[in-house]
Amino acid sequence: MLKKLLLITLALLVILAIGFVVFNPLERMRESRDTERINDLTSLKKAIDTYISNNAKDIAATSGLLCSSCSSGKEVFSYRLVKINGTKTVEKQKLFVNATGWVPLDLARNSRLGQTPLKILPLDPLEKGYTIRTKLPFFSKDEDFVYTFTAGIDNKYKLTAKLVSKKGLEKAESDGGSLENRIEVGTDLTLRP
């Protein structure tokens, strides 16, 4: 009886181990977050491209810079976690689309035209819905999980997001940019970061 119970337990453990290797829930979770990151940057790129095409005259008046606070590829814009009352959170104004958010372009102009309306700027999936963020043991440098925006001259810009899944890293390597673990989209992938 004990021998039979031991064999059944061992068989269940083998089945669970095979299932874990085949389905790898941790990798699936990483893939899901990476897909969301790619979709966020795709939507943001569409909003920025619409903004550029609808405001070409205004941009030309600022010597080809996308915004008055942009300094030709020298400054990388992003949101950063800040400590408020002992918890880490993202400042709400960093999410606004009216040029006060982490992307310093007035994308609210697009919503008046009914094109690519963004209500708020996207955040990395690890930041959404969390007011407290703990350091996760399977991620290194968790502070890198932020989206970035860099503006250049002549309507050039670059958006980035860190990817961690195997499929995501393959996409990051083949996106045409220079960063191995970040997806890069925009009109000039040579800009920083």
MDTraj code that builds the backbone (N, CA, C; nanometers):
import mdtraj as md
import numpy as np

residues = "MET LEU LYS LYS LEU LEU LEU ILE THR LEU ALA LEU LEU VAL ILE LEU ALA ILE GLY PHE VAL VAL PHE ASN PRO LEU GLU ARG MET ARG GLU SER ARG ASP THR GLU ARG ILE ASN ASP LEU THR SER LEU LYS LYS ALA ILE ASP THR TYR ILE SER ASN ASN ALA LYS ASP ILE ALA ALA THR SER GLY LEU LEU CYS SER SER CYS SER SER GLY LYS GLU VAL PHE SER TYR ARG LEU VAL LYS ILE ASN GLY THR LYS THR VAL GLU LYS GLN LYS LEU PHE VAL ASN ALA THR GLY TRP VAL PRO LEU ASP LEU ALA ARG ASN SER ARG LEU GLY GLN THR PRO LEU LYS ILE LEU PRO LEU ASP PRO LEU GLU LYS GLY TYR THR ILE ARG THR LYS LEU PRO PHE PHE SER LYS ASP GLU ASP PHE VAL TYR THR PHE THR ALA GLY ILE ASP ASN LYS TYR LYS LEU THR ALA LYS LEU VAL SER LYS LYS GLY LEU GLU LYS ALA GLU SER ASP GLY GLY SER LEU GLU ASN ARG ILE GLU VAL GLY THR ASP LEU THR LEU ARG PRO".split()
xyz = np.array([
    [0.0816, -0.1193, 0.0000],
    [0.0000, 0.0000, 0.0000],
    [0.0862, 0.1261, 0.0000],
    [0.1886, 0.1274, 0.0854],
    [0.2785, 0.2424, 0.0939],
    [0.3563, 0.2591, -0.0361],
    [0.3945, 0.1457, -0.0940],
    [0.4691, 0.1487, -0.2201],
    [0.3824, 0.2061, -0.3320],
    [0.2559, 0.1688, -0.3339],
    [0.1626, 0.2166, -0.4346],
    [0.1399, 0.3675, -0.4182],
    [0.1231, 0.4136, -0.2946],
    [0.1037, 0.5557, -0.2671],
    [0.2267, 0.6360, -0.3082],
    [0.3439, 0.5808, -0.2831],
    [0.4688, 0.6469, -0.3211],
    [0.4808, 0.6582, -0.4727],
    [0.4423, 0.5530, -0.5451],
    [0.4462, 0.5565, -0.6914],
    [0.3470, 0.6588, -0.7478],
    [0.2285, 0.6649, -0.6884],
    [0.1287, 0.7620, -0.7327],
    [0.1787, 0.9041, -0.7085],
    [0.2367, 0.9287, -0.5917],
    [0.2912, 1.0610, -0.5589],
    [0.4032, 1.0983, -0.6547],
    [0.4913, 1.0047, -0.6812],
    [0.6023, 1.0286, -0.7733],
    [0.5510, 1.0577, -0.9140],
    [0.4498, 0.9837, -0.9584],
    [0.3914, 1.0058, -1.0910],
    [0.3305, 1.1457, -1.0992],
    [0.2594, 1.1867, -0.9943],
    [0.2004, 1.3212, -0.9925],
    [0.3081, 1.4289, -0.9970],
    [0.4152, 1.4090, -0.9251],
    [0.5260, 1.5052, -0.9262],
    [0.5889, 1.5151, -1.0646],
    [0.6046, 1.4033, -1.1323],
    [0.6612, 1.4033, -1.2674],
    [0.5680, 1.4760, -1.3630],
    [0.4377, 1.4501, -1.3517],
    [0.3400, 1.5170, -1.4382],
    [0.3420, 1.6675, -1.4130],
    [0.3463, 1.7084, -1.2867],
    [0.3534, 1.8507, -1.2538],
    [0.4817, 1.9149, -1.3065],
    [0.5925, 1.8441, -1.2931],
    [0.7196, 1.8985, -1.3414],
    [0.7173, 1.9157, -1.4932],
    [0.6631, 1.8183, -1.5633],
    [0.6537, 1.8275, -1.7093],
    [0.5614, 1.9426, -1.7481],
    [0.4477, 1.9535, -1.6795],
    [0.3546, 2.0625, -1.7068],
    [0.4174, 2.1988, -1.6824],
    [0.4962, 2.2091, -1.5772],
    [0.5613, 2.3365, -1.5459],
    [0.6642, 2.3734, -1.6520],
    [0.7379, 2.2734, -1.7005],
    [0.8386, 2.2988, -1.8043],
    [0.7708, 2.3355, -1.9360],
    [0.6640, 2.2652, -1.9712],
    [0.5962, 2.2885, -2.0987],
    [0.5241, 2.4232, -2.0989],
    [0.4501, 2.4535, -1.9924],
    [0.3685, 2.5744, -1.9907],
    [0.4397, 2.6952, -1.9325],
    [0.5397, 2.6763, -1.8501],
    [0.6220, 2.7817, -1.7909],
    [0.5421, 2.9093, -1.7617],
    [0.4653, 2.9087, -1.6544],
    [0.3784, 3.0235, -1.6254],
    [0.4550, 3.1549, -1.6046],
    [0.5753, 3.1496, -1.5533],
    [0.6529, 3.2715, -1.5342],
    [0.6866, 3.3357, -1.6687],
    [0.7254, 3.2539, -1.7651],
    [0.7564, 3.3064, -1.8989],
    [0.6302, 3.3593, -1.9673],
    [0.5180, 3.2932, -1.9469],
    [0.3904, 3.3404, -2.0046],
    [0.3531, 3.4772, -1.9466],
    [0.3760, 3.4954, -1.8171],
    [0.3475, 3.6235, -1.7540],
    [0.4392, 3.7316, -1.8109],
    [0.5657, 3.6980, -1.8297],
    [0.6601, 3.7939, -1.8902],
    [0.6183, 3.8295, -2.0320],
    [0.5773, 3.7278, -2.1107],
    [0.5321, 3.7525, -2.2482],
    [0.4101, 3.8436, -2.2508],
    [0.3175, 3.8215, -2.1580],
    [0.1973, 3.9038, -2.1506],
    [0.2332, 4.0493, -2.1221],
    [0.3234, 4.0719, -2.0282],
    [0.3655, 4.2095, -1.9977],
    [0.4384, 4.2719, -2.1158],
    [0.5243, 4.1944, -2.1812],
    [0.5969, 4.2473, -2.2975],
    [0.5014, 4.2836, -2.4104],
    [0.3990, 4.2026, -2.4326],
    [0.2986, 4.2338, -2.5345],
    [0.2287, 4.3649, -2.5012],
    [0.1964, 4.3846, -2.3737],
    [0.1331, 4.5101, -2.3321],
    [0.2279, 4.6281, -2.3537],
    [0.3559, 4.6094, -2.3241],
    [0.4547, 4.7169, -2.3453],
    [0.4624, 4.7549, -2.4929],
    [0.4691, 4.6550, -2.5791],
    [0.4778, 4.6800, -2.7233],
    [0.3515, 4.7507, -2.7719],
    [0.2354, 4.7062, -2.7255],
    [0.1088, 4.7700, -2.7642],
    [0.1020, 4.9147, -2.7149],
    [0.1491, 4.9393, -2.5917],
    [0.1515, 5.0762, -2.5386],
    [0.2359, 5.1676, -2.6262],
    [0.3565, 5.1213, -2.6625],
    [0.4440, 5.2055, -2.7447],
    [0.3885, 5.2238, -2.8852],
    [0.3216, 5.1221, -2.9386],
    [0.2598, 5.1341, -3.0708],
    [0.1500, 5.2402, -3.0685],
    [0.0667, 5.2391, -2.9650],
    [-0.0395, 5.3400, -2.9526],
    [0.0187, 5.4793, -2.9336],
    [0.1219, 5.4883, -2.8517],
    [0.1856, 5.6174, -2.8270],
    [0.2535, 5.6695, -2.9538],
    [0.3174, 5.5807, -3.0287],
    [0.3803, 5.6207, -3.1556],
    [0.2748, 5.6743, -3.2521],
    [0.1606, 5.6083, -3.2586],
    [0.0525, 5.6538, -3.3465],
    [0.0049, 5.7930, -3.3039],
    [-0.0092, 5.8148, -3.1741],
    [-0.0531, 5.9460, -3.1240],
    [0.0502, 6.0542, -3.1554],
    [0.1795, 6.0223, -3.1401],
    [0.2849, 6.1206, -3.1675],
    [0.2922, 6.1506, -3.3174],
    [0.2810, 6.0472, -3.4007],
    [0.2837, 6.0683, -3.5456],
    [0.1662, 6.1561, -3.5900],
    [0.0489, 6.1337, -3.5324],
    [-0.0675, 6.2166, -3.5632],
    [-0.0433, 6.3595, -3.5176],
    [0.0114, 6.3749, -3.3986],
    [0.0437, 6.5084, -3.3464],
    [0.1399, 6.5808, -3.4410],
    [0.2435, 6.5110, -3.4871],
    [0.3423, 6.5726, -3.5767],
    [0.2774, 6.6144, -3.7084],
    [0.1970, 6.5263, -3.7673],
    [0.1372, 6.5606, -3.8965],
    [0.0357, 6.6743, -3.8842],
    [-0.0346, 6.6836, -3.7714],
    [-0.1349, 6.7893, -3.7542],
    [-0.0761, 6.9215, -3.7068],
    [0.0466, 6.9203, -3.6575],
    [0.1061, 7.0417, -3.6007],
    [0.2399, 7.0758, -3.6650],
    [0.2570, 7.0380, -3.7896],
    [0.3852, 7.0587, -3.8586],
    [0.4267, 7.2054, -3.8613],
    [0.3308, 7.2961, -3.8798],
    [0.3651, 7.4391, -3.8848],
    [0.4162, 7.4883, -3.7503],
    [0.3514, 7.4476, -3.6422],
    [0.3947, 7.4889, -3.5077],
    [0.5330, 7.4326, -3.4756],
    [0.5573, 7.3083, -3.5174],
    [0.6868, 7.2449, -3.4907],
    [0.7964, 7.3151, -3.5708],
    [0.7670, 7.3500, -3.6957],
    [0.8654, 7.4199, -3.7796],
    [0.9032, 7.5542, -3.7176],
    [0.8086, 7.6179, -3.6492],
    [0.8347, 7.7486, -3.5871],
    [0.9298, 7.7374, -3.4677],
    [0.9464, 7.6171, -3.4132],
    [1.0386, 7.5962, -3.3002],
    [1.1685, 7.5322, -3.3471],
    [1.2139, 7.5682, -3.4654],
    [1.3391, 7.5179, -3.5242],
    [1.3414, 7.3662, -3.5384],
    [1.2280, 7.3066, -3.5655],
    [1.2216, 7.1632, -3.5883],
    [1.2169, 7.0792, -3.4624],
    [1.2156, 7.1420, -3.3445],
    [1.2045, 7.0658, -3.2199],
    [1.0582, 7.0326, -3.1948],
    [1.0325, 6.9132, -3.1460],
    [0.8953, 6.8709, -3.1227],
    [0.8267, 6.9502, -3.0118],
    [0.9031, 7.0004, -2.9162],
    [0.8423, 7.0739, -2.8052],
    [0.9412, 7.1780, -2.7530],
    [0.8885, 7.2752, -2.6809],
    [0.9745, 7.3823, -2.6303],
    [1.0712, 7.3333, -2.5228],
    [1.0350, 7.2262, -2.4519],
    [1.1249, 7.1755, -2.3472],
    [1.2171, 7.0648, -2.3982],
    [1.2051, 7.0288, -2.5253],
    [1.2908, 6.9252, -2.5833],
    [1.4238, 6.9862, -2.6266],
    [1.5306, 6.9129, -2.6054],
    [1.6621, 6.9672, -2.6390],
    [1.7381, 6.8729, -2.7317],
    [1.6870, 6.8531, -2.8493],
    [1.7533, 6.7829, -2.9581],
    [1.8304, 6.6579, -2.9181],
    [1.7608, 6.5602, -2.8634],
    [1.8214, 6.4316, -2.8340],
    [1.9090, 6.4272, -2.7121],
    [1.9172, 6.5359, -2.6384],
    [2.0055, 6.5389, -2.5227],
    [1.9344, 6.4994, -2.3941],
    [1.8022, 6.5094, -2.3928],
    [1.7277, 6.4790, -2.2711],
    [1.6317, 6.3647, -2.2953],
    [1.6337, 6.2679, -2.2050],
    [1.5433, 6.1541, -2.2118],
    [1.4313, 6.1798, -2.1116],
    [1.3083, 6.1776, -2.1589],
    [1.1933, 6.2003, -2.0718],
    [1.1341, 6.0666, -2.0307],
    [1.0960, 6.0570, -1.9052],
    [1.0341, 5.9379, -1.8528],
    [0.9634, 5.9754, -1.7242],
    [0.8936, 5.8819, -1.6672],
    [0.8375, 5.9029, -1.5347],
    [0.9270, 5.8278, -1.4382],
    [0.9323, 5.8721, -1.3188],
    [1.0109, 5.8054, -1.2160],
    [0.9222, 5.7815, -1.0957],
    [0.9488, 5.6752, -1.0273],
    [0.8773, 5.6504, -0.9027],
    [0.9224, 5.7502, -0.7991],
    [0.8286, 5.8026, -0.7253],
    [0.8610, 5.8954, -0.6173],
    [0.8029, 5.8399, -0.4884],
    [0.8636, 5.8764, -0.3783],
    [0.8121, 5.8321, -0.2490],
    [0.7148, 5.9348, -0.1947],
    [0.5939, 5.8912, -0.1685],
    [0.4926, 5.9760, -0.1073],
    [0.4402, 5.9012, 0.0140],
    [0.4570, 5.9596, 0.1311],
    [0.4149, 5.8964, 0.2571],
    [0.4699, 5.7547, 0.2717],
    [0.5942, 5.7345, 0.2333],
    [0.6597, 5.6061, 0.2520],
    [0.6308, 5.5024, 0.1456],
    [0.5429, 5.5318, 0.0489],
    [0.5164, 5.4362, -0.0580],
    [0.5650, 5.4935, -0.1905],
    [0.6051, 5.4045, -0.2777],
    [0.6502, 5.4476, -0.4098],
    [0.5304, 5.4562, -0.5022],
    [0.5213, 5.5633, -0.5760],
    [0.4108, 5.5814, -0.6684],
    [0.4554, 5.6723, -0.7828],
    [0.3757, 5.6828, -0.8850],
    [0.4033, 5.7714, -0.9975],
    [0.3212, 5.8983, -0.9763],
    [0.3862, 6.0134, -0.9901],
    [0.3135, 6.1386, -0.9770],
    [0.2052, 6.1444, -1.0845],
    [0.0827, 6.1766, -1.0442],
    [-0.0302, 6.1752, -1.1381],
    [-0.0097, 6.2691, -1.2555],
    [0.0517, 6.3852, -1.2328],
    [0.0691, 6.4793, -1.3433],
    [0.1628, 6.4246, -1.4504],
    [0.2437, 6.3252, -1.4187],
    [0.3325, 6.2654, -1.5183],
    [0.2552, 6.1841, -1.6218],
    [0.1254, 6.1620, -1.5983],
    [0.0440, 6.0824, -1.6898],
    [-0.0414, 6.1681, -1.7828],
    [-0.0418, 6.2997, -1.7626],
    [-0.1244, 6.3884, -1.8433],
    [-0.0732, 6.3960, -1.9871],
    [-0.1659, 6.4101, -2.0828],
    [-0.1293, 6.4171, -2.2243],
    [-0.1193, 6.5607, -2.2749],
    [-0.1247, 6.6586, -2.1853],
    [-0.1272, 6.8004, -2.2251],
    [0.0104, 6.8660, -2.2169],
    [0.1146, 6.7940, -2.2451],
    [0.2536, 6.8414, -2.2458],
    [0.3132, 6.8564, -2.1064],
    [0.2387, 6.8215, -2.0019],
    [0.2958, 6.8251, -1.8663],
    [0.3307, 6.6852, -1.8180],
    [0.2976, 6.5845, -1.8966],
    [0.3268, 6.4463, -1.8597],
    [0.4686, 6.4073, -1.8973],
    [0.4974, 6.2786, -1.8879],
    [0.6341, 6.2337, -1.9152],
    [0.6691, 6.2446, -2.0632],
    [0.5707, 6.2545, -2.1513],
    [0.5942, 6.2904, -2.2916],
    [0.5554, 6.4377, -2.3042],
    [0.6524, 6.5265, -2.3284],
    [0.6244, 6.6704, -2.3237],
    [0.5604, 6.7272, -2.4503],
    [0.4709, 6.6515, -2.5113],
    [0.3973, 6.6973, -2.6295],
    [0.2500, 6.7108, -2.5924],
    [0.1827, 6.8089, -2.6490],
    [0.0415, 6.8300, -2.6181],
    [-0.0437, 6.7370, -2.7043],
    [-0.0455, 6.6099, -2.6676],
    [-0.1213, 6.5104, -2.7426],
    [-0.2713, 6.5297, -2.7252],
    [-0.3115, 6.6153, -2.6318],
    [-0.4540, 6.6465, -2.6152],
    [-0.5087, 6.7135, -2.7409],
    [-0.4228, 6.7751, -2.8208],
    [-0.4659, 6.8341, -2.9478],
    [-0.5246, 6.7274, -3.0402],
    [-0.4717, 6.6063, -3.0321],
    [-0.5235, 6.4978, -3.1153],
    [-0.6680, 6.4648, -3.0807],
    [-0.7024, 6.4674, -2.9530],
    [-0.8380, 6.4295, -2.9137],
    [-0.9398, 6.5318, -2.9632],
    [-0.8984, 6.6562, -2.9752],
    [-0.9899, 6.7567, -3.0301],
    [-1.0187, 6.7288, -3.1773],
    [-0.9250, 6.6654, -3.2422],
    [-0.9435, 6.6309, -3.3831],
    [-1.0094, 6.4939, -3.3995],
    [-1.0303, 6.4247, -3.2872],
    [-1.0917, 6.2924, -3.2909],
    [-0.9980, 6.1835, -3.3391],
    [-0.8674, 6.2104, -3.3372],
    [-0.7701, 6.1124, -3.3857],
    [-0.6837, 6.0636, -3.2699],
    [-0.6627, 5.9349, -3.2639],
    [-0.5799, 5.8697, -3.1626],
    [-0.5894, 5.9351, -3.0250],
    [-0.7097, 5.9470, -2.9723],
    [-0.7198, 6.0122, -2.8415],
    [-0.6629, 5.9248, -2.7303],
    [-0.5666, 5.9775, -2.6611],
    [-0.5132, 5.9122, -2.5414],
    [-0.5630, 5.9921, -2.4224],
    [-0.6225, 5.9248, -2.3278],
    [-0.6702, 5.9949, -2.2090],
    [-0.5571, 6.0175, -2.1096],
    [-0.4697, 5.9177, -2.0981],
    [-0.3512, 5.9303, -2.0123],
    [-0.2347, 5.8638, -2.0832],
    [-0.1138, 5.9015, -2.0433],
    [0.0051, 5.8375, -2.0994],
    [0.0200, 5.6993, -2.0374],
    [0.0697, 5.6039, -2.1146],
    [0.0825, 5.4680, -2.0621],
    [0.1970, 5.4555, -1.9622],
    [0.1825, 5.3566, -1.8755],
    [0.2856, 5.3188, -1.7795],
    [0.3229, 5.1741, -1.8044],
    [0.4423, 5.1384, -1.7638],
    [0.4842, 4.9994, -1.7701],
    [0.3868, 4.9132, -1.6895],
    [0.3561, 4.7921, -1.7362],
    [0.2619, 4.7063, -1.6638],
    [0.3001, 4.6804, -1.5169],
    [0.4276, 4.6854, -1.4857],
    [0.4669, 4.6654, -1.3466],
    [0.4279, 4.7836, -1.2583],
    [0.3971, 4.8976, -1.3183],
    [0.3604, 5.0165, -1.2418],
    [0.2096, 5.0356, -1.2318],
    [0.1336, 4.9785, -1.3240],
    [-0.0108, 5.0018, -1.3268],
    [-0.0795, 4.9406, -1.2056],
    [-0.1604, 5.0205, -1.1420],
    [-0.2426, 4.9700, -1.0332],
    [-0.1691, 4.9437, -0.9035],
    [-0.0425, 4.9760, -0.8983],
    [0.0332, 4.9519, -0.7765],
    [0.0732, 5.0849, -0.7142],
    [0.0489, 5.0990, -0.5862],
    [0.1017, 5.2157, -0.5169],
    [0.2286, 5.1786, -0.4427],
    [0.2416, 5.0515, -0.4090],
    [0.3643, 5.0043, -0.3450],
    [0.4273, 4.9038, -0.4390],
    [0.5537, 4.9193, -0.4641],
    [0.6231, 4.8275, -0.5522],
    [0.7395, 4.7663, -0.4767],
    [0.7407, 4.6382, -0.4662],
    [0.8515, 4.5714, -0.3986],
    [0.9493, 4.5229, -0.5028],
    [1.0718, 4.5046, -0.4640],
    [1.1734, 4.4548, -0.5559],
    [1.1472, 4.3069, -0.5792],
    [1.1263, 4.2715, -0.7027],
    [1.0966, 4.1329, -0.7352],
    [1.2268, 4.0558, -0.7528],
    [1.2357, 3.9369, -0.6956],
    [1.3627, 3.8648, -0.6972],
    [1.4084, 3.8189, -0.8352],
    [1.3159, 3.8008, -0.9301],
    [1.3568, 3.7502, -1.0610],
    [1.3834, 3.8605, -1.1621],
    [1.3778, 3.9858, -1.1214],
    [1.4132, 4.0961, -1.2089],
    [1.5346, 4.1673, -1.1531],
    [1.6273, 4.2002, -1.2369],
    [1.7388, 4.2826, -1.1930],
    [1.7130, 4.4248, -1.2391],
    [1.7573, 4.5193, -1.1625],
    [1.7404, 4.6611, -1.1941],
    [1.5949, 4.6938, -1.2272],
    [1.5049, 4.6673, -1.1339],
    [1.3633, 4.6896, -1.1616],
    [1.3309, 4.8349, -1.1913],
    [1.4222, 4.9267, -1.1592],
    [1.3978, 5.0671, -1.1900],
    [1.4048, 5.0928, -1.3406],
    [1.4549, 4.9983, -1.4187],
    [1.4608, 5.0132, -1.5638],
    [1.3258, 4.9917, -1.6311],
    [1.2263, 4.9469, -1.5577],
    [1.0968, 4.9173, -1.6165],
    [1.0122, 5.0429, -1.6273],
    [1.0596, 5.1369, -1.7061],
    [0.9854, 5.2593, -1.7363],
    [0.9942, 5.2820, -1.8867],
    [0.8951, 5.3510, -1.9400],
    [0.8987, 5.3899, -2.0802],
    [0.9791, 5.5193, -2.0906],
    [1.0471, 5.5375, -2.2039],
    [1.1230, 5.6604, -2.2241],
    [1.0845, 5.7254, -2.3570],
    [1.1034, 5.8567, -2.3629],
    [1.0794, 5.9360, -2.4836],
    [1.1982, 6.0290, -2.5021],
    [1.2544, 6.0300, -2.6220],
    [1.3627, 6.1217, -2.6556],
    [1.3239, 6.1919, -2.7850],
    [1.3337, 6.3242, -2.7856],
    [1.3009, 6.4023, -2.9053],
    [1.4292, 6.4486, -2.9722],
    [1.4292, 6.4471, -3.1038],
    [1.5406, 6.4996, -3.1823],
    [1.4929, 6.6188, -3.2637],
    [1.5702, 6.6541, -3.3636],
    [1.5286, 6.7641, -3.4513],
    [1.4572, 6.7071, -3.5732],
    [1.3890, 6.7944, -3.6456],
    [1.3169, 6.7576, -3.7674],
    [1.2151, 6.6461, -3.7427],
    [1.1379, 6.6601, -3.6355],
    [1.0293, 6.5668, -3.6016],
    [1.0761, 6.4256, -3.5700],
    [1.1982, 6.4115, -3.5310],
    [1.2515, 6.2793, -3.4962],
    [1.2285, 6.2535, -3.3477],
    [1.2025, 6.1283, -3.3145],
    [1.1841, 6.0902, -3.1744],
    [1.2055, 5.9401, -3.1590],
    [1.2169, 5.8987, -3.0338],
    [1.2353, 5.7568, -3.0034],
    [1.1642, 5.7252, -2.8727],
    [1.0947, 5.6111, -2.8699],
    [1.0305, 5.5582, -2.7503],
    [1.0940, 5.4236, -2.7180],
    [1.1117, 5.3934, -2.5895],
    [1.1677, 5.2634, -2.5523],
    [1.0928, 5.2040, -2.4335],
    [1.1003, 5.0717, -2.4233],
    [1.0476, 4.9975, -2.3085],
    [1.1321, 4.8724, -2.2909],
    [1.1583, 4.8360, -2.1673],
    [1.2381, 4.7165, -2.1390],
    [1.1519, 4.5918, -2.1561],
    [1.2078, 4.4912, -2.2235],
    [1.1413, 4.3630, -2.2434],
    [1.2200, 4.2539, -2.1718],
    [1.1497, 4.1488, -2.1265],
    [1.2185, 4.0447, -2.0495],
    [1.1911, 3.9026, -2.0970],
    [1.0844, 3.8800, -2.1719],
    [1.0562, 3.7433, -2.2164],
    [1.1497, 3.7057, -2.3308],
    [1.1590, 3.5770, -2.3581],
    [1.2449, 3.5313, -2.4677],
    [1.1976, 3.5883, -2.6015],
    [1.0655, 3.5843, -2.6260],
    [1.0109, 3.6394, -2.7499],
    [1.0319, 3.7904, -2.7558],
    [1.0130, 3.8560, -2.6427],
    [1.0317, 4.0011, -2.6371],
    [1.1745, 4.0411, -2.6664],
    [1.2699, 3.9689, -2.6099],
    [1.4108, 3.9999, -2.6332],
    [1.4488, 3.9779, -2.7788],
    [1.3879, 3.8769, -2.8420],
    [1.4120, 3.8561, -2.9856],
    [1.3617, 3.9759, -3.0661],
    [1.2435, 4.0290, -3.0286],
    [1.1901, 4.1473, -3.0978],
    [1.2796, 4.2680, -3.0744],
    [1.3288, 4.2827, -2.9520],
    [1.4142, 4.3976, -2.9198],
    [1.5438, 4.3933, -2.9999],
    [1.5968, 4.2742, -3.0220],
    [1.7207, 4.2611, -3.0988],
    [1.6996, 4.2923, -3.2470],
    [1.5789, 4.2711, -3.2969],
    [1.5544, 4.2890, -3.4406],
    [1.4749, 4.4155, -3.4736],
    [1.4618, 4.5090, -3.3779],
    [1.3808, 4.6287, -3.4034],
    [1.4552, 4.7393, -3.4764],
    [1.5840, 4.7213, -3.5021],
    [1.6610, 4.8221, -3.5743],
    [1.7327, 4.9204, -3.4840],
    [1.7067, 4.9134, -3.3533],
    [1.7733, 5.0014, -3.2577],
    [1.9010, 4.9392, -3.2041],
    [1.9661, 5.0114, -3.1141],
    [2.0953, 4.9663, -3.0633],
    [2.0876, 4.9023, -2.9253],
    [1.9728, 4.9073, -2.8605],
    [1.9599, 4.8527, -2.7258],
    [1.9098, 4.7088, -2.7317],
    [1.9818, 4.6194, -2.6644],
    [1.9506, 4.4774, -2.6740],
    [1.8230, 4.4371, -2.6004],
    [1.7978, 4.4940, -2.4833],
    [1.6844, 4.4473, -2.4038],
    [1.5687, 4.5472, -2.3988],
    [1.5688, 4.6453, -2.4875],
    [1.4597, 4.7434, -2.4929],
    [1.4036, 4.7486, -2.6340],
    [1.2719, 4.7475, -2.6444],
    [1.2085, 4.7674, -2.7743],
    [1.2189, 4.9165, -2.8049],
    [1.2539, 4.9500, -2.9265],
    [1.2723, 5.0889, -2.9666],
    [1.1836, 5.1163, -3.0876],
    [1.0979, 5.2185, -3.0770],
    [1.0127, 5.2591, -3.1886],
    [1.0243, 5.4099, -3.2039],
    [0.9945, 5.4572, -3.3220],
    [0.9997, 5.6016, -3.3475],
    [1.0550, 5.6279, -3.4862],
    [1.0991, 5.7523, -3.5058],
    [1.1498, 5.7932, -3.6366],
    [1.3015, 5.8056, -3.6406],
    [1.3680, 5.7935, -3.5265],
    [1.5152, 5.7963, -3.5218],
    [1.5625, 5.7093, -3.4061],
    [1.5957, 5.5853, -3.4375],
    [1.6338, 5.4896, -3.3335],
    [1.7785, 5.5072, -3.2883],
    [1.8485, 5.6067, -3.3414],
    [1.9862, 5.6333, -3.2962],
    [1.9887, 5.7291, -3.1782],
    [1.8751, 5.7902, -3.1461],
    [1.8699, 5.8802, -3.0312],
    [1.8924, 5.8030, -2.9015],
    [1.9334, 5.8752, -2.7976],
    [1.9471, 5.8141, -2.6658],
    [1.8117, 5.7664, -2.6174],
    [1.7965, 5.6842, -2.5249],
    [1.8955, 5.6303, -2.4326],
    [1.9699, 5.5160, -2.4932],
])
top = md.Topology()
chain = top.add_chain()
for i, resn in enumerate(residues, 1):
    res = top.add_residue(resn, chain, resSeq=i)
    for name in ("N", "CA", "C"):
        top.add_atom(name, md.element.get_by_symbol(name[0]), res)
traj = md.Trajectory(xyz[None], top)
